[in-house]
Amino acid sequence: MYAARDLGHAQRRLVVFYQHRADAAMPGLTRLAQTVSAWQDEVLAFHTTHLSNGPTEAMNLLIKKVKRVGHGFRNIDNYRLRLLLHCGVEGEAPRAVRHRGRPRLVA
């Protein structure tokens, strides 16, 4: 569907997909069709904007993987450096602001 030439072609391919789903008695395919139908406007928007949130999702997945493999970082600077290393950032990126505890209320 993403390989369609234009928006109209993509819409026709979706109709063919929905018809194929109706002809096949497969629960997995039915569930997939429901998900695609729920996100149809967003999926078709790709053909008008040519933008995707794929790079953002890939970065989020990489960050979660680094956190999981690190078994929890206690030092925010080490965590930050590990993320920069895995994300391919060269040079020094802006430092994260460290917050210690809750702000104190002065009465």
Secondary structure as GFF3:
##gff-version 3
##sequence-region A 1 107
A	DSSP	alpha_helix	7	23	.	.	.	ID=ss1
A	DSSP	alpha_helix	27	38	.	.	.	ID=ss2
A	DSSP	alpha_helix	40	49	.	.	.	ID=ss3
A	DSSP	alpha_helix	54	69	.	.	.	ID=ss4
A	DSSP	alpha_helix	76	87	.	.	.	ID=ss5
###
